[in-house]
Amino acid sequence: MNEQFNYRSTRAKKARFSRILKPTIIRFLFLVLSLVLIVSGLAIIMFMRNPAGWLCFAPVAPFFMLTFWNKHNLEPLPNDSPENFMNVMSRDCLALMPKDPTPIDIVNIALKTRSGIFVSNRFLLGSNILTMIAKDLPAGTNSIFESAMKIRNETNSEQITGAILIIAVIEAHPNHEDILREFKMTVEDLRQGTIWFNYLNGMVKDAEKPRHTGGIGRDLAFGYTPLLSRFSVNVSAQREHASRTQIHQGDRVEILEKMVSLLSKNGNRNVALIGPYGSGRTTIVEAFAETLLDANSKIPSNLKFSQIYVVDASALISAANEPGSLEQLVPRIINEAYKAKNAILCFDDAHLFFENGNGAVDISNILLPIITQGAVRMIFEMDEQKFLELSTRNSALANAFNKVMVTGTNREETLKILQDLTPSMEYNLGVIFTYYSLVEAYRLSDRYIKDVEMPGKAKLLLQSSANFAEGKLVTAKSVQEAIEKTQGVKIQTEKTEDEKKKLLDLEGEIHKRMIDQEEAVRAVSDALRRSAAGVRNENRPIGTFLFIGPTGVGKTELAKALSEVYFNGESDIVRLDLNEFASALDINRMIADASDNAESLTAQVSKHPFSVVLLDEIEKAHPKVLTTLLQVLDEGILRDIKNREISFRDTIIIATSNAGADKIRDMINSGVSISEAKEEITNALIASGEFRPEFLNRFDEICLFKPLSKDDLSQILDLIVKSVNKTLDTQKIQVSLDEEAKALLIERGYDPTMGARPMRRIVQKTIENIVAKAVLNGQASAGANLVITREYVESELE
Amino acid sequence: MVMLALSLIKWWYFEGWKTFFRLLMQKISDRADYFSFGTIFRTFFSPFRQIDTGEATTPGLSGRLSAWLGRLISRFIGAIVRFFIALAGVIIILVELIFGLLIGIIWPLIPFFPVAFIVLACSGLTFGVNL
């Protein structure tokens, strides 16, 4: 195939000529001139009796011919056969193409077309980048045109548009994959962008076609509905003038067909759309309203042109403020719907009509006989959970419904729906969404937003990301910022220099508040770095660690330090003392619903999805509790008592245990290295039956904490004094220890079996007491620096 | 320019002519849809906007008679309204069709109009009023 650009082809000439005729002013001039000429001609002939008047009519016919030709042939410029590059190139590109186009010319031309601008905006491919790519290409354009033909076929595009030319130019570059990778794009994404443009373009063309919705004879046969209109919203009237609702998925089409079938039959003429919030129930009702209004749709005549009224529960409640008035009002409304002959009542959030409470009104007793008789067609929209509750409360009513299940959409369907919605969302929000913002909205909402189904949650996230637009452009980063702000998680892998520095020196940051235990500190730091760099497995927690060691050696302290340094502060740590879960029955308490127990593990993690989860004294938990935790360690998911999935995938899970502490101490004291001891200790814990192998195997790493030496204790003492000084900072008092006092404190505070805790207690007993007395007797005031000597300490210890 | 002019002429006598009749038929179809003849004739004797089509409000023969009479009047009004709508629709569509067909018939002659007007100017033909 050799695709040559032919500047002199008839199609190219037509395109250029159309460009001349296209401006509205030219067409307007033609019209005005034609009218002036006709009137002048008639005046000259009729009033001046001069035959020269006929000459005025002469140009009118060519004007008419040119205008008609331009509108119906030149502007659409249909494809010619055979199908070669010149015969399928779009008019806007062809009209601008010079005699011998270069790759740079092609880029510049493409960026002047609607499709080219679309792809450029949606993929942030500015003219600078594209020109840079085009400059590297050889002067010939044949390969670009050949590639454009290929892309056109692959994307099922009608013509070669500016968008296709841009992609063809990029693909012509020998290193295009590397270049695109730099911008985190793929060739396939760009093709999807072309398909997106074609799709929106098709929607625009579709909207321009006249709609056949029944004409002026339609409503003459149907009754007036003044009362119904007061307490409801006529969706059909809204959809009659709105853009068409797009239904792509096979199951949605099946639902529409089922609705038509159920509502057109005699008998139980109702449909209950049961599905989670966000699954698109309302969109289905809107699409159904449009189907009923379409004169060309193949539906039974008794449904044709029916109007769907969505009943407003709050309007009913506010109108019926006296006892018994609701029982009078509702039958009147239903009677009006019945008499109108074309009204379908729709109850959005239908549970509001079957229970009493805020914003709800129970009219089930009125509705049940009407539903079973099928006198008036009705549609109910309900959440699955609410339907189950209704089934247990009022089985007769639940059984009277013709249930149609509405499920969420998958990735491909959701992206298609988001692409549908972008024009209206962009218009309403005043922003432009890039292709990757849509992809990211799907990915992040799927991961972080619970209780709402797709596509609703992706749409909600995309809407909220408009608040984080950069120069009215919603990018993937805007979506990430939106989810970070609303869900309290950290997901952006692009870090500031400070953040990068902090992450690279995480060990140093942690050691500012804890001593030694290098292995454990490195293990958690590595896990965080992997997460921050986006190289971890996203279907598991950030890291799962089992810290084993004697008491007081820093296991809990490391979890707290981690929370302070990287997560949202020490207070945000999710801590569970598993010695409180020693019975199998305690599992219910661990996975309790937030409304019943705000301190349950699932409740805390759902509130703080980005946190350190500390499971203290894990060896004391009941084996069934540990079994429950297996899935969390493995997949980062735990189901609460209401069977809702709670994600632990943005947490670091740290379990601590004192099991085998004596053995660790003996081994370390006898000179065995940590790595050697770890294997032996692990085997011993399995052999003793304290932990099952499958449980230990779930952890990313088992970290052994060694007992503290006197040197370690000296450093810990410095940290404790530093912490005392931090507390005293508000009073501007500083405390320091002389070497002898320090030595005495270490001597008294050292207990190999208890770790650093005795030291903390002794500091409290001595230093803090000394300072307290000094403050009270006036020896220490603002600006003082108290040097504590051995004598002071001794006197307090006596 | 010659090639473009030839393209225009070629298109005018083949695709252009077909396009004109397609647009004419589309217009007639849209107009027929607007006047919704199908619905109007199917519901010709249906009560007008379902006014007074309820059950008898008072018991007994007089009540039923009154309801029947109400429905009869409603149907009569409906038929009258529908008749005039249909009549207006038919007239409008006929006028558009005749006008469209006339243009369609003279379509092949339109390119010759400039020459024809020049000939008329040369022939000295005039008409109209004497001032």
Chai-1 contact restraints between the chains, C-beta under 6 A:
chainA,res_idxA,chainB,res_idxB,connection_type,confidence,min_distance_angstrom,max_distance_angstrom,comment,restraint_id
A,T10,B,M3,contact,1.0,0.0,6.0,A-B,restraint_1
A,T10,B,S7,contact,1.0,0.0,6.0,A-B,restraint_2
A,K13,B,L4,contact,1.0,0.0,6.0,A-B,restraint_3
A,F17,B,L4,contact,1.0,0.0,6.0,A-B,restraint_4
A,I45,B,T126,contact,1.0,0.0,6.0,A-B,restraint_5
A,M46,B,G128,contact,1.0,0.0,6.0,A-B,restraint_6
A,F47,B,L131,contact,1.0,0.0,6.0,A-B,restraint_7
A,R49,B,T126,contact,1.0,0.0,6.0,A-B,restraint_8
A,P51,B,A121,contact,1.0,0.0,6.0,A-B,restraint_9
A,P51,B,G124,contact,1.0,0.0,6.0,A-B,restraint_10
A,P51,B,L125,contact,1.0,0.0,6.0,A-B,restraint_11
A,P51,B,T126,contact,1.0,0.0,6.0,A-B,restraint_12
A,A52,B,A121,contact,1.0,0.0,6.0,A-B,restraint_13
A,W54,B,F117,contact,1.0,0.0,6.0,A-B,restraint_14
A,W54,B,L120,contact,1.0,0.0,6.0,A-B,restraint_15
A,W54,B,A121,contact,1.0,0.0,6.0,A-B,restraint_16
A,L55,B,A121,contact,1.0,0.0,6.0,A-B,restraint_17
A,F57,B,F117,contact,1.0,0.0,6.0,A-B,restraint_18
A,A58,B,P114,contact,1.0,0.0,6.0,A-B,restraint_19
A,A58,B,F117,contact,1.0,0.0,6.0,A-B,restraint_20
A,A58,B,I118,contact,1.0,0.0,6.0,A-B,restraint_21
A,A61,B,I110,contact,1.0,0.0,6.0,A-B,restraint_22
A,A61,B,F113,contact,1.0,0.0,6.0,A-B,restraint_23
A,A61,B,P114,contact,1.0,0.0,6.0,A-B,restraint_24
A,W69,B,L8,contact,1.0,0.0,6.0,A-B,restraint_25
A,H72,B,T19,contact,1.0,0.0,6.0,A-B,restraint_26
A,N73,B,W11,contact,1.0,0.0,6.0,A-B,restraint_27
A,P210,B,D30,contact,1.0,0.0,6.0,A-B,restraint_28
A,H212,B,D33,contact,1.0,0.0,6.0,A-B,restraint_29
A,G214,B,S36,contact,1.0,0.0,6.0,A-B,restraint_30
A,G215,B,D33,contact,1.0,0.0,6.0,A-B,restraint_31
A,G215,B,Y34,contact,1.0,0.0,6.0,A-B,restraint_32
A,G215,B,F35,contact,1.0,0.0,6.0,A-B,restraint_33
A,G215,B,S36,contact,1.0,0.0,6.0,A-B,restraint_34
A,G217,B,S36,contact,1.0,0.0,6.0,A-B,restraint_35
A,G217,B,T39,contact,1.0,0.0,6.0,A-B,restraint_36
A,G217,B,I40,contact,1.0,0.0,6.0,A-B,restraint_37
A,R218,B,S36,contact,1.0,0.0,6.0,A-B,restraint_38
A,R218,B,T39,contact,1.0,0.0,6.0,A-B,restraint_39
A,A221,B,T43,contact,1.0,0.0,6.0,A-B,restraint_40
A,A221,B,S46,contact,1.0,0.0,6.0,A-B,restraint_41
A,G223,B,R49,contact,1.0,0.0,6.0,A-B,restraint_42
A,G223,B,Q50,contact,1.0,0.0,6.0,A-B,restraint_43
A,Y224,B,R49,contact,1.0,0.0,6.0,A-B,restraint_44
A,K339,B,Q50,contact,1.0,0.0,6.0,A-B,restraint_45
A,K341,B,Q50,contact,1.0,0.0,6.0,A-B,restraint_46
